[in-house]
């Protein structure tokens, strides 16, 4: 068992590659047949189950590896506001990428379904907000970030965030999740609890669903009025300019909120002595990067 614990970076990278391939091939198939049941299979069978099996095999107690420590109401309150002010920054970053890409080709709309009625809205909150909040956080701020601590906690936050962004397999939706991954990693270490990122991730996705749902209802009820046709790129540039103002203001508030976020009962543990890693340990990541590039070029 001790030998199993020595090469954890390589192990989680292999796991990451395997789940990335499963996500692309099996996940896309089940989601194409029926999106909601497909997403449930993706989150709980493709993502959560293999991670729990891996963590069990390491012999490290789940409470320790996943930081299953309670958070206080005060911490939860701060995390809610941190997530709210992270959202405009993430949207700005995604919009920036989409605006740049729009000059090179037609943008493919998001495959995430916007609920059409109240029943589907609450179903979406469970499937698209809560389920990824639990399953993906156990993978990225649990399995992966815990293993990457072997090379230092700052690198663990950074690498887990980048891998989180890549796992979406969508260049249009890479920058925002990567930024959110950084924020989630920071609050997990500060509170010493994965419940922090689960709360933040669930709330972020819930905000997206809520804005999408009520935005679509408002659009369907709007009265058509004559308007000048504005080129798509010009619309994106105007939207980007407006979002940049919100993003800058939000980022300033966000930094202050993170600094004031109360530490967990055990505080932030000292970095362990970083272990040496071999360049070969990162080869599985190259596989996902190649898959990412192929999908987005296509």
Secondary structure, DSSP 8 states (H G I E B T S, - for coil): -HHHHHTHHHHHHHHHHHHHHHIIIIIHHHHHH-HHHHHHIIIIIIIIIHHHHHHHHHT--HHHHTT-----HHHHHHHHHHHHHHHHHHHHHHHHHHHHHHTTS------S---SSHHHHHHHIIIIIIHHHHHHHIIIIIIIHHHHGGG-HHHHHHHHHHHHHHTT--GGGTHHHHHHHHHHHHHHHHHT-THHHHHHHHHHHHHHHHHHHHHHHHHHHS---------HHHHHHHHHHHHHHHHHHHHHHHHHHHHHS---TT------------GGGGHHHHHHHHHHHHHHH-
